[in-house]
Amino acid sequence: MRVGVLTGGGDCPGLNAVIRGIVRKGVQEYGYDFVGFRDGWRGPLEDDTVRLDIPAVRGILPRGGTILGSSRTNPLKQEHGIRRIK
């Protein structure tokens, strides 16, 4: 299974821990593949992605915010936003 991860809205100090946790558990326990969308909903709208695997999330716990970035992009306010995401 392939899982997409995005962090939208404002930054939060715990998001890197969450990203690391879901990637590590998903890869090790379930064999999932992960893709991260950069800068919240802007990522899927513009097809801006990054592969998330265990090496990609190594060492991110002490970093604040989110390695994926965030934005206040609202796909509902974009022309054909929902269709572009699908």
PDB file of N, CA, C and O in Angstrom:
ATOM      1  N   MET A   1       0.843  -1.170   0.000  1.00  0.00           N
ATOM      2  CA  MET A   1       0.000   0.000   0.000  1.00  0.00           C
ATOM      3  C   MET A   1       0.895   1.241   0.000  1.00  0.00           C
ATOM      4  O   MET A   1       1.949   1.264   0.636  1.00  0.00           O
ATOM      5  N   ARG A   2       0.466   2.241  -0.704  1.00  0.00           N
ATOM      6  CA  ARG A   2       1.185   3.512  -0.755  1.00  0.00           C
ATOM      7  C   ARG A   2       0.373   4.542   0.024  1.00  0.00           C
ATOM      8  O   ARG A   2      -0.828   4.692  -0.199  1.00  0.00           O
ATOM      9  N   VAL A   3       1.039   5.252   0.941  1.00  0.00           N
ATOM     10  CA  VAL A   3       0.371   6.198   1.821  1.00  0.00           C
ATOM     11  C   VAL A   3       0.946   7.584   1.591  1.00  0.00           C
ATOM     12  O   VAL A   3       2.165   7.758   1.560  1.00  0.00           O
ATOM     13  N   GLY A   4       0.074   8.570   1.430  1.00  0.00           N
ATOM     14  CA  GLY A   4       0.493   9.956   1.278  1.00  0.00           C
ATOM     15  C   GLY A   4       0.391  10.687   2.599  1.00  0.00           C
ATOM     16  O   GLY A   4      -0.564  10.499   3.353  1.00  0.00           O
ATOM     17  N   VAL A   5       1.384  11.528   2.878  1.00  0.00           N
ATOM     18  CA  VAL A   5       1.425  12.304   4.120  1.00  0.00           C
ATOM     19  C   VAL A   5       1.562  13.773   3.755  1.00  0.00           C
ATOM     20  O   VAL A   5       2.405  14.141   2.936  1.00  0.00           O
ATOM     21  N   LEU A   6       0.730  14.612   4.366  1.00  0.00           N
ATOM     22  CA  LEU A   6       0.909  16.053   4.193  1.00  0.00           C
ATOM     23  C   LEU A   6       0.628  16.748   5.504  1.00  0.00           C
ATOM     24  O   LEU A   6      -0.139  16.256   6.332  1.00  0.00           O
ATOM     25  N   THR A   7       1.253  17.894   5.684  1.00  0.00           N
ATOM     26  CA  THR A   7       1.057  18.694   6.888  1.00  0.00           C
ATOM     27  C   THR A   7       0.604  20.075   6.444  1.00  0.00           C
ATOM     28  O   THR A   7       1.381  20.832   5.861  1.00  0.00           O
ATOM     29  N   GLY A   8      -0.642  20.398   6.717  1.00  0.00           N
ATOM     30  CA  GLY A   8      -1.204  21.674   6.282  1.00  0.00           C
ATOM     31  C   GLY A   8      -1.477  22.588   7.454  1.00  0.00           C
ATOM     32  O   GLY A   8      -1.438  22.161   8.608  1.00  0.00           O
ATOM     33  N   GLY A   9      -1.755  23.847   7.160  1.00  0.00           N
ATOM     34  CA  GLY A   9      -2.004  24.826   8.209  1.00  0.00           C
ATOM     35  C   GLY A   9      -0.706  25.332   8.784  1.00  0.00           C
ATOM     36  O   GLY A   9       0.312  25.351   8.091  1.00  0.00           O
ATOM     37  N   GLY A  10      -0.719  25.734  10.012  1.00  0.00           N
ATOM     38  CA  GLY A  10       0.493  26.241  10.667  1.00  0.00           C
ATOM     39  C   GLY A  10       1.370  25.114  11.164  1.00  0.00           C
ATOM     40  O   GLY A  10       0.911  23.988  11.350  1.00  0.00           O
ATOM     41  N   ASP A  11       2.636  25.426  11.379  1.00  0.00           N
ATOM     42  CA  ASP A  11       3.564  24.428  11.903  1.00  0.00           C
ATOM     43  C   ASP A  11       3.221  24.068  13.343  1.00  0.00           C
ATOM     44  O   ASP A  11       2.599  24.846  14.067  1.00  0.00           O
ATOM     45  N   CYS A  12       3.633  22.891  13.732  1.00  0.00           N
ATOM     46  CA  CYS A  12       3.417  22.384  15.081  1.00  0.00           C
ATOM     47  C   CYS A  12       4.692  21.653  15.481  1.00  0.00           C
ATOM     48  O   CYS A  12       5.223  20.885  14.678  1.00  0.00           O
ATOM     49  N   PRO A  13       5.204  21.863  16.697  1.00  0.00           N
ATOM     50  CA  PRO A  13       6.467  21.248  17.090  1.00  0.00           C
ATOM     51  C   PRO A  13       6.483  19.729  17.013  1.00  0.00           C
ATOM     52  O   PRO A  13       7.560  19.152  16.863  1.00  0.00           O
ATOM     53  N   GLY A  14       5.344  19.056  17.108  1.00  0.00           N
ATOM     54  CA  GLY A  14       5.333  17.600  17.140  1.00  0.00           C
ATOM     55  C   GLY A  14       5.164  16.907  15.812  1.00  0.00           C
ATOM     56  O   GLY A  14       5.127  15.678  15.770  1.00  0.00           O
ATOM     57  N   LEU A  15       5.061  17.649  14.719  1.00  0.00           N
ATOM     58  CA  LEU A  15       4.774  16.994  13.439  1.00  0.00           C
ATOM     59  C   LEU A  15       5.903  16.101  12.953  1.00  0.00           C
ATOM     60  O   LEU A  15       5.632  15.051  12.371  1.00  0.00           O
ATOM     61  N   ASN A  16       7.148  16.473  13.166  1.00  0.00           N
ATOM     62  CA  ASN A  16       8.241  15.600  12.725  1.00  0.00           C
ATOM     63  C   ASN A  16       8.200  14.265  13.458  1.00  0.00           C
ATOM     64  O   ASN A  16       8.485  13.227  12.861  1.00  0.00           O
ATOM     65  N   ALA A  17       7.850  14.276  14.738  1.00  0.00           N
ATOM     66  CA  ALA A  17       7.736  13.020  15.489  1.00  0.00           C
ATOM     67  C   ALA A  17       6.613  12.152  14.916  1.00  0.00           C
ATOM     68  O   ALA A  17       6.751  10.932  14.829  1.00  0.00           O
ATOM     69  N   VAL A  18       5.518  12.773  14.532  1.00  0.00           N
ATOM     70  CA  VAL A  18       4.400  12.028  13.950  1.00  0.00           C
ATOM     71  C   VAL A  18       4.807  11.437  12.600  1.00  0.00           C
ATOM     72  O   VAL A  18       4.545  10.265  12.329  1.00  0.00           O
ATOM     73  N   ILE A  19       5.444  12.244  11.759  1.00  0.00           N
ATOM     74  CA  ILE A  19       5.897  11.759  10.448  1.00  0.00           C
ATOM     75  C   ILE A  19       6.841  10.572  10.635  1.00  0.00           C
ATOM     76  O   ILE A  19       6.686   9.537   9.986  1.00  0.00           O
ATOM     77  N   ARG A  20       7.811  10.730  11.522  1.00  0.00           N
ATOM     78  CA  ARG A  20       8.771   9.663  11.784  1.00  0.00           C
ATOM     79  C   ARG A  20       8.068   8.405  12.283  1.00  0.00           C
ATOM     80  O   ARG A  20       8.375   7.302  11.831  1.00  0.00           O
ATOM     81  N   GLY A  21       7.134   8.564  13.205  1.00  0.00           N
ATOM     82  CA  GLY A  21       6.434   7.419  13.782  1.00  0.00           C
ATOM     83  C   GLY A  21       5.619   6.641  12.760  1.00  0.00           C
ATOM     84  O   GLY A  21       5.673   5.412  12.722  1.00  0.00           O
ATOM     85  N   ILE A  22       4.862   7.357  11.932  1.00  0.00           N
ATOM     86  CA  ILE A  22       4.026   6.624  10.967  1.00  0.00           C
ATOM     87  C   ILE A  22       4.873   5.963   9.890  1.00  0.00           C
ATOM     88  O   ILE A  22       4.550   4.866   9.434  1.00  0.00           O
ATOM     89  N   VAL A  23       5.950   6.616   9.482  1.00  0.00           N
ATOM     90  CA  VAL A  23       6.807   6.014   8.448  1.00  0.00           C
ATOM     91  C   VAL A  23       7.501   4.776   9.001  1.00  0.00           C
ATOM     92  O   VAL A  23       7.485   3.723   8.364  1.00  0.00           O
ATOM     93  N   ARG A  24       8.102   4.890  10.165  1.00  0.00           N
ATOM     94  CA  ARG A  24       8.821   3.745  10.739  1.00  0.00           C
ATOM     95  C   ARG A  24       7.874   2.561  10.987  1.00  0.00           C
ATOM     96  O   ARG A  24       8.187   1.430  10.616  1.00  0.00           O
ATOM     97  N   LYS A  25       6.741   2.816  11.600  1.00  0.00           N
ATOM     98  CA  LYS A  25       5.783   1.742  11.888  1.00  0.00           C
ATOM     99  C   LYS A  25       5.219   1.158  10.592  1.00  0.00           C
ATOM    100  O   LYS A  25       5.118  -0.060  10.441  1.00  0.00           O
ATOM    101  N   GLY A  26       4.858   2.030   9.671  1.00  0.00           N
ATOM    102  CA  GLY A  26       4.278   1.568   8.412  1.00  0.00           C
ATOM    103  C   GLY A  26       5.229   0.736   7.582  1.00  0.00           C
ATOM    104  O   GLY A  26       4.828  -0.266   6.989  1.00  0.00           O
ATOM    105  N   VAL A  27       6.489   1.141   7.532  1.00  0.00           N
ATOM    106  CA  VAL A  27       7.490   0.405   6.750  1.00  0.00           C
ATOM    107  C   VAL A  27       7.852  -0.905   7.443  1.00  0.00           C
ATOM    108  O   VAL A  27       7.827  -1.969   6.825  1.00  0.00           O
ATOM    109  N   GLN A  28       8.188  -0.822   8.722  1.00  0.00           N
ATOM    110  CA  GLN A  28       8.688  -2.004   9.435  1.00  0.00           C
ATOM    111  C   GLN A  28       7.608  -3.044   9.710  1.00  0.00           C
ATOM    112  O   GLN A  28       7.863  -4.240   9.574  1.00  0.00           O
ATOM    113  N   GLU A  29       6.422  -2.620  10.090  1.00  0.00           N
ATOM    114  CA  GLU A  29       5.382  -3.560  10.484  1.00  0.00           C
ATOM    115  C   GLU A  29       4.482  -4.007   9.331  1.00  0.00           C
ATOM    116  O   GLU A  29       4.011  -5.144   9.303  1.00  0.00           O
ATOM    117  N   TYR A  30       4.248  -3.091   8.371  1.00  0.00           N
ATOM    118  CA  TYR A  30       3.256  -3.384   7.340  1.00  0.00           C
ATOM    119  C   TYR A  30       3.811  -3.391   5.923  1.00  0.00           C
ATOM    120  O   TYR A  30       3.112  -3.795   4.994  1.00  0.00           O
ATOM    121  N   GLY A  31       5.050  -2.953   5.739  1.00  0.00           N
ATOM    122  CA  GLY A  31       5.646  -2.935   4.412  1.00  0.00           C
ATOM    123  C   GLY A  31       5.075  -1.859   3.494  1.00  0.00           C
ATOM    124  O   GLY A  31       5.157  -1.985   2.272  1.00  0.00           O
ATOM    125  N   TYR A  32       4.497  -0.803   4.068  1.00  0.00           N
ATOM    126  CA  TYR A  32       3.917   0.273   3.270  1.00  0.00           C
ATOM    127  C   TYR A  32       5.006   1.149   2.660  1.00  0.00           C
ATOM    128  O   TYR A  32       6.119   1.224   3.181  1.00  0.00           O
ATOM    129  N   ASP A  33       4.679   1.803   1.563  1.00  0.00           N
ATOM    130  CA  ASP A  33       5.511   2.843   0.959  1.00  0.00           C
ATOM    131  C   ASP A  33       4.863   4.181   1.275  1.00  0.00           C
ATOM    132  O   ASP A  33       3.638   4.297   1.290  1.00  0.00           O
ATOM    133  N   PHE A  34       5.691   5.191   1.527  1.00  0.00           N
ATOM    134  CA  PHE A  34       5.174   6.507   1.878  1.00  0.00           C
ATOM    135  C   PHE A  34       5.690   7.572   0.925  1.00  0.00           C
ATOM    136  O   PHE A  34       6.837   7.533   0.480  1.00  0.00           O
ATOM    137  N   VAL A  35       4.822   8.516   0.625  1.00  0.00           N
ATOM    138  CA  VAL A  35       5.196   9.688  -0.146  1.00  0.00           C
ATOM    139  C   VAL A  35       4.750  10.905   0.663  1.00  0.00           C
ATOM    140  O   VAL A  35       3.643  10.935   1.201  1.00  0.00           O
ATOM    141  N   GLY A  36       5.617  11.897   0.739  1.00  0.00           N
ATOM    142  CA  GLY A  36       5.278  13.131   1.441  1.00  0.00           C
ATOM    143  C   GLY A  36       4.952  14.218   0.433  1.00  0.00           C
ATOM    144  O   GLY A  36       5.644  14.372  -0.574  1.00  0.00           O
ATOM    145  N   PHE A  37       3.903  14.965   0.706  1.00  0.00           N
ATOM    146  CA  PHE A  37       3.533  16.104  -0.130  1.00  0.00           C
ATOM    147  C   PHE A  37       4.094  17.365   0.506  1.00  0.00           C
ATOM    148  O   PHE A  37       3.831  17.644   1.676  1.00  0.00           O
ATOM    149  N   ARG A  38       4.854  18.116  -0.248  1.00  0.00           N
ATOM    150  CA  ARG A  38       5.505  19.322   0.282  1.00  0.00           C
ATOM    151  C   ARG A  38       4.514  20.477   0.408  1.00  0.00           C
ATOM    152  O   ARG A  38       3.646  20.682  -0.441  1.00  0.00           O
ATOM    153  N   ASP A  39       4.677  21.214   1.490  1.00  0.00           N
ATOM    154  CA  ASP A  39       3.920  22.447   1.732  1.00  0.00           C
ATOM    155  C   ASP A  39       2.413  22.259   1.716  1.00  0.00           C
ATOM    156  O   ASP A  39       1.703  22.970   1.006  1.00  0.00           O
ATOM    157  N   GLY A  40       1.930  21.316   2.487  1.00  0.00           N
ATOM    158  CA  GLY A  40       0.490  21.114   2.650  1.00  0.00           C
ATOM    159  C   GLY A  40      -0.197  20.726   1.352  1.00  0.00           C
ATOM    160  O   GLY A  40       0.312  19.906   0.589  1.00  0.00           O
ATOM    161  N   TRP A  41      -1.361  21.326   1.109  1.00  0.00           N
ATOM    162  CA  TRP A  41      -2.146  20.982  -0.077  1.00  0.00           C
ATOM    163  C   TRP A  41      -1.506  21.484  -1.373  1.00  0.00           C
ATOM    164  O   TRP A  41      -1.911  21.068  -2.458  1.00  0.00           O
ATOM    165  N   ARG A  42      -0.519  22.367  -1.274  1.00  0.00           N
ATOM    166  CA  ARG A  42       0.180  22.799  -2.477  1.00  0.00           C
ATOM    167  C   ARG A  42       0.893  21.620  -3.130  1.00  0.00           C
ATOM    168  O   ARG A  42       0.969  21.546  -4.356  1.00  0.00           O
ATOM    169  N   GLY A  43       1.411  20.704  -2.328  1.00  0.00           N
ATOM    170  CA  GLY A  43       2.125  19.531  -2.848  1.00  0.00           C
ATOM    171  C   GLY A  43       1.314  18.699  -3.813  1.00  0.00           C
ATOM    172  O   GLY A  43       1.749  18.489  -4.945  1.00  0.00           O
ATOM    173  N   PRO A  44       0.140  18.214  -3.407  1.00  0.00           N
ATOM    174  CA  PRO A  44      -0.644  17.428  -4.367  1.00  0.00           C
ATOM    175  C   PRO A  44      -1.177  18.259  -5.529  1.00  0.00           C
ATOM    176  O   PRO A  44      -1.352  17.739  -6.631  1.00  0.00           O
ATOM    177  N   LEU A  45      -1.437  19.539  -5.294  1.00  0.00           N
ATOM    178  CA  LEU A  45      -1.914  20.383  -6.397  1.00  0.00           C
ATOM    179  C   LEU A  45      -0.854  20.550  -7.478  1.00  0.00           C
ATOM    180  O   LEU A  45      -1.177  20.628  -8.664  1.00  0.00           O
ATOM    181  N   GLU A  46       0.414  20.604  -7.071  1.00  0.00           N
ATOM    182  CA  GLU A  46       1.508  20.838  -8.020  1.00  0.00           C
ATOM    183  C   GLU A  46       2.387  19.597  -8.208  1.00  0.00           C
ATOM    184  O   GLU A  46       3.452  19.680  -8.819  1.00  0.00           O
ATOM    185  N   ASP A  47       1.952  18.465  -7.693  1.00  0.00           N
ATOM    186  CA  ASP A  47       2.704  17.216  -7.796  1.00  0.00           C
ATOM    187  C   ASP A  47       4.121  17.367  -7.257  1.00  0.00           C
ATOM    188  O   ASP A  47       5.082  16.914  -7.878  1.00  0.00           O
ATOM    189  N   ASP A  48       4.243  18.002  -6.107  1.00  0.00           N
ATOM    190  CA  ASP A  48       5.536  18.216  -5.445  1.00  0.00           C
ATOM    191  C   ASP A  48       5.640  17.224  -4.290  1.00  0.00           C
ATOM    192  O   ASP A  48       5.067  17.435  -3.221  1.00  0.00           O
ATOM    193  N   THR A  49       6.368  16.154  -4.519  1.00  0.00           N
ATOM    194  CA  THR A  49       6.437  15.068  -3.547  1.00  0.00           C
ATOM    195  C   THR A  49       7.875  14.729  -3.187  1.00  0.00           C
ATOM    196  O   THR A  49       8.821  15.126  -3.868  1.00  0.00           O
ATOM    197  N   VAL A  50       8.010  13.989  -2.106  1.00  0.00           N
ATOM    198  CA  VAL A  50       9.298  13.468  -1.667  1.00  0.00           C
ATOM    199  C   VAL A  50       9.051  12.059  -1.117  1.00  0.00           C
ATOM    200  O   VAL A  50       8.052  11.816  -0.439  1.00  0.00           O
ATOM    201  N   ARG A  51       9.950  11.157  -1.409  1.00  0.00           N
ATOM    202  CA  ARG A  51       9.814   9.800  -0.881  1.00  0.00           C
ATOM    203  C   ARG A  51      10.137   9.822   0.606  1.00  0.00           C
ATOM    204  O   ARG A  51      11.131  10.411   1.032  1.00  0.00           O
ATOM    205  N   LEU A  52       9.293   9.178   1.379  1.00  0.00           N
ATOM    206  CA  LEU A  52       9.524   9.049   2.812  1.00  0.00           C
ATOM    207  C   LEU A  52       9.826   7.588   3.121  1.00  0.00           C
ATOM    208  O   LEU A  52       8.962   6.719   3.004  1.00  0.00           O
ATOM    209  N   ASP A  53      11.063   7.339   3.517  1.00  0.00           N
ATOM    210  CA  ASP A  53      11.458   6.015   3.958  1.00  0.00           C
ATOM    211  C   ASP A  53      12.227   6.197   5.269  1.00  0.00           C
ATOM    212  O   ASP A  53      12.360   7.320   5.755  1.00  0.00           O
ATOM    213  N   ILE A  54      12.722   5.129   5.832  1.00  0.00           N
ATOM    214  CA  ILE A  54      13.388   5.236   7.129  1.00  0.00           C
ATOM    215  C   ILE A  54      14.601   6.152   7.081  1.00  0.00           C
ATOM    216  O   ILE A  54      14.753   6.964   7.994  1.00  0.00           O
ATOM    217  N   PRO A  55      15.481   6.079   6.077  1.00  0.00           N
ATOM    218  CA  PRO A  55      16.587   7.040   6.042  1.00  0.00           C
ATOM    219  C   PRO A  55      16.122   8.505   5.944  1.00  0.00           C
ATOM    220  O   PRO A  55      16.781   9.399   6.474  1.00  0.00           O
ATOM    221  N   ALA A  56      15.009   8.745   5.278  1.00  0.00           N
ATOM    222  CA  ALA A  56      14.511  10.120   5.123  1.00  0.00           C
ATOM    223  C   ALA A  56      14.034  10.712   6.439  1.00  0.00           C
ATOM    224  O   ALA A  56      14.069  11.930   6.614  1.00  0.00           O
ATOM    225  N   VAL A  57      13.587   9.868   7.371  1.00  0.00           N
ATOM    226  CA  VAL A  57      13.072  10.386   8.641  1.00  0.00           C
ATOM    227  C   VAL A  57      14.063  10.228   9.794  1.00  0.00           C
ATOM    228  O   VAL A  57      13.764  10.597  10.929  1.00  0.00           O
ATOM    229  N   ARG A  58      15.226   9.687   9.504  1.00  0.00           N
ATOM    230  CA  ARG A  58      16.241   9.522  10.546  1.00  0.00           C
ATOM    231  C   ARG A  58      16.761  10.892  10.984  1.00  0.00           C
ATOM    232  O   ARG A  58      17.114  11.723  10.147  1.00  0.00           O
ATOM    233  N   GLY A  59      16.806  11.122  12.275  1.00  0.00           N
ATOM    234  CA  GLY A  59      17.383  12.348  12.826  1.00  0.00           C
ATOM    235  C   GLY A  59      16.463  13.564  12.832  1.00  0.00           C
ATOM    236  O   GLY A  59      16.929  14.677  13.073  1.00  0.00           O
ATOM    237  N   ILE A  60      15.163  13.381  12.570  1.00  0.00           N
ATOM    238  CA  ILE A  60      14.280  14.554  12.497  1.00  0.00           C
ATOM    239  C   ILE A  60      13.610  14.895  13.825  1.00  0.00           C
ATOM    240  O   ILE A  60      12.996  15.956  13.941  1.00  0.00           O
ATOM    241  N   LEU A  61      13.712  14.027  14.824  1.00  0.00           N
ATOM    242  CA  LEU A  61      13.023  14.294  16.087  1.00  0.00           C
ATOM    243  C   LEU A  61      13.400  15.627  16.729  1.00  0.00           C
ATOM    244  O   LEU A  61      12.502  16.336  17.184  1.00  0.00           O
ATOM    245  N   PRO A  62      14.672  16.007  16.790  1.00  0.00           N
ATOM    246  CA  PRO A  62      15.003  17.273  17.457  1.00  0.00           C
ATOM    247  C   PRO A  62      14.681  18.527  16.643  1.00  0.00           C
ATOM    248  O   PRO A  62      14.775  19.642  17.155  1.00  0.00           O
ATOM    249  N   ARG A  63      14.304  18.345  15.385  1.00  0.00           N
ATOM    250  CA  ARG A  63      13.981  19.498  14.546  1.00  0.00           C
ATOM    251  C   ARG A  63      12.545  19.936  14.785  1.00  0.00           C
ATOM    252  O   ARG A  63      11.641  19.101  14.828  1.00  0.00           O
ATOM    253  N   GLY A  64      12.330  21.218  14.939  1.00  0.00           N
ATOM    254  CA  GLY A  64      10.972  21.723  15.123  1.00  0.00           C
ATOM    255  C   GLY A  64      10.221  21.781  13.796  1.00  0.00           C
ATOM    256  O   GLY A  64      10.816  21.668  12.724  1.00  0.00           O
ATOM    257  N   GLY A  65       8.933  21.954  13.886  1.00  0.00           N
ATOM    258  CA  GLY A  65       8.128  22.115  12.674  1.00  0.00           C
ATOM    259  C   GLY A  65       7.921  20.807  11.953  1.00  0.00           C
ATOM    260  O   GLY A  65       7.682  19.772  12.574  1.00  0.00           O
ATOM    261  N   THR A  66       8.014  20.857  10.637  1.00  0.00           N
ATOM    262  CA  THR A  66       7.765  19.684   9.809  1.00  0.00           C
ATOM    263  C   THR A  66       8.734  19.661   8.637  1.00  0.00           C
ATOM    264  O   THR A  66       8.943  20.682   7.982  1.00  0.00           O
ATOM    265  N   ILE A  67       9.321  18.510   8.372  1.00  0.00           N
ATOM    266  CA  ILE A  67      10.252  18.400   7.250  1.00  0.00           C
ATOM    267  C   ILE A  67       9.541  18.562   5.917  1.00  0.00           C
ATOM    268  O   ILE A  67      10.178  18.837   4.900  1.00  0.00           O
ATOM    269  N   LEU A  68       8.226  18.395   5.916  1.00  0.00           N
ATOM    270  CA  LEU A  68       7.461  18.518   4.673  1.00  0.00           C
ATOM    271  C   LEU A  68       7.066  19.960   4.380  1.00  0.00           C
ATOM    272  O   LEU A  68       6.731  20.294   3.244  1.00  0.00           O
ATOM    273  N   GLY A  69       7.103  20.806   5.387  1.00  0.00           N
ATOM    274  CA  GLY A  69       6.626  22.165   5.204  1.00  0.00           C
ATOM    275  C   GLY A  69       5.111  22.201   5.305  1.00  0.00           C
ATOM    276  O   GLY A  69       4.455  21.159   5.293  1.00  0.00           O
ATOM    277  N   SER A  70       4.573  23.374   5.403  1.00  0.00           N
ATOM    278  CA  SER A  70       3.124  23.514   5.463  1.00  0.00           C
ATOM    279  C   SER A  70       2.741  24.813   4.768  1.00  0.00           C
ATOM    280  O   SER A  70       3.579  25.683   4.526  1.00  0.00           O
ATOM    281  N   SER A  71       1.487  24.918   4.463  1.00  0.00           N
ATOM    282  CA  SER A  71       0.980  26.151   3.875  1.00  0.00           C
ATOM    283  C   SER A  71      -0.497  26.240   4.193  1.00  0.00           C
ATOM    284  O   SER A  71      -1.094  25.292   4.704  1.00  0.00           O
ATOM    285  N   ARG A  72      -1.062  27.349   3.897  1.00  0.00           N
ATOM    286  CA  ARG A  72      -2.494  27.522   4.115  1.00  0.00           C
ATOM    287  C   ARG A  72      -3.254  27.403   2.790  1.00  0.00           C
ATOM    288  O   ARG A  72      -4.349  27.946   2.640  1.00  0.00           O
ATOM    289  N   THR A  73      -2.665  26.696   1.843  1.00  0.00           N
ATOM    290  CA  THR A  73      -3.311  26.472   0.557  1.00  0.00           C
ATOM    291  C   THR A  73      -4.625  25.724   0.766  1.00  0.00           C
ATOM    292  O   THR A  73      -4.666  24.713   1.467  1.00  0.00           O
ATOM    293  N   ASN A  74      -5.678  26.216   0.166  1.00  0.00           N
ATOM    294  CA  ASN A  74      -6.987  25.585   0.266  1.00  0.00           C
ATOM    295  C   ASN A  74      -7.382  25.079  -1.123  1.00  0.00           C
ATOM    296  O   ASN A  74      -7.652  25.884  -2.014  1.00  0.00           O
ATOM    297  N   PRO A  75      -7.419  23.761  -1.319  1.00  0.00           N
ATOM    298  CA  PRO A  75      -7.744  23.235  -2.649  1.00  0.00           C
ATOM    299  C   PRO A  75      -9.155  23.605  -3.110  1.00  0.00           C
ATOM    300  O   PRO A  75      -9.433  23.624  -4.309  1.00  0.00           O
ATOM    301  N   LEU A  76     -10.034  23.893  -2.171  1.00  0.00           N
ATOM    302  CA  LEU A  76     -11.394  24.281  -2.545  1.00  0.00           C
ATOM    303  C   LEU A  76     -11.442  25.671  -3.167  1.00  0.00           C
ATOM    304  O   LEU A  76     -12.403  26.013  -3.855  1.00  0.00           O
ATOM    305  N   LYS A  77     -10.404  26.473  -2.925  1.00  0.00           N
ATOM    306  CA  LYS A  77     -10.346  27.822  -3.492  1.00  0.00           C
ATOM    307  C   LYS A  77      -9.508  27.895  -4.762  1.00  0.00           C
ATOM    308  O   LYS A  77      -9.339  28.972  -5.334  1.00  0.00           O
ATOM    309  N   GLN A  78      -8.989  26.764  -5.202  1.00  0.00           N
ATOM    310  CA  GLN A  78      -8.177  26.698  -6.419  1.00  0.00           C
ATOM    311  C   GLN A  78      -9.060  26.258  -7.581  1.00  0.00           C
ATOM    312  O   GLN A  78      -9.978  25.458  -7.403  1.00  0.00           O
ATOM    313  N   GLU A  79      -8.781  26.777  -8.751  1.00  0.00           N
ATOM    314  CA  GLU A  79      -9.542  26.356  -9.921  1.00  0.00           C
ATOM    315  C   GLU A  79      -9.319  24.862 -10.158  1.00  0.00           C
ATOM    316  O   GLU A  79      -8.183  24.424 -10.340  1.00  0.00           O
ATOM    317  N   HIS A  80     -10.392  24.087 -10.155  1.00  0.00           N
ATOM    318  CA  HIS A  80     -10.350  22.633 -10.343  1.00  0.00           C
ATOM    319  C   HIS A  80      -9.441  21.959  -9.317  1.00  0.00           C
ATOM    320  O   HIS A  80      -8.828  20.934  -9.614  1.00  0.00           O
ATOM    321  N   GLY A  81      -9.349  22.529  -8.108  1.00  0.00           N
ATOM    322  CA  GLY A  81      -8.440  22.027  -7.091  1.00  0.00           C
ATOM    323  C   GLY A  81      -8.651  20.571  -6.722  1.00  0.00           C
ATOM    324  O   GLY A  81      -7.696  19.794  -6.699  1.00  0.00           O
ATOM    325  N   ILE A  82      -9.877  20.193  -6.436  1.00  0.00           N
ATOM    326  CA  ILE A  82     -10.150  18.808  -6.032  1.00  0.00           C
ATOM    327  C   ILE A  82      -9.852  17.846  -7.171  1.00  0.00           C
ATOM    328  O   ILE A  82      -9.282  16.779  -6.945  1.00  0.00           O
ATOM    329  N   ARG A  83     -10.226  18.206  -8.380  1.00  0.00           N
ATOM    330  CA  ARG A  83      -9.947  17.343  -9.541  1.00  0.00           C
ATOM    331  C   ARG A  83      -8.439  17.182  -9.737  1.00  0.00           C
ATOM    332  O   ARG A  83      -7.976  16.084 -10.044  1.00  0.00           O
ATOM    333  N   ARG A  84      -7.672  18.252  -9.566  1.00  0.00           N
ATOM    334  CA  ARG A  84      -6.218  18.166  -9.723  1.00  0.00           C
ATOM    335  C   ARG A  84      -5.598  17.266  -8.668  1.00  0.00           C
ATOM    336  O   ARG A  84      -4.630  16.562  -8.956  1.00  0.00           O
ATOM    337  N   ILE A  85      -6.131  17.272  -7.460  1.00  0.00           N
ATOM    338  CA  ILE A  85      -5.601  16.412  -6.411  1.00  0.00           C
ATOM    339  C   ILE A  85      -5.912  14.957  -6.712  1.00  0.00           C
ATOM    340  O   ILE A  85      -5.052  14.095  -6.528  1.00  0.00           O
ATOM    341  N   LYS A  86      -7.097  14.670  -7.160  1.00  0.00           N
ATOM    342  CA  LYS A  86      -7.460  13.279  -7.483  1.00  0.00           C
ATOM    343  C   LYS A  86      -6.560  12.740  -8.572  1.00  0.00           C
ATOM    344  O   LYS A  86      -6.708  11.588  -8.981  1.00  0.00           O
TER     345      LYS A  86
END
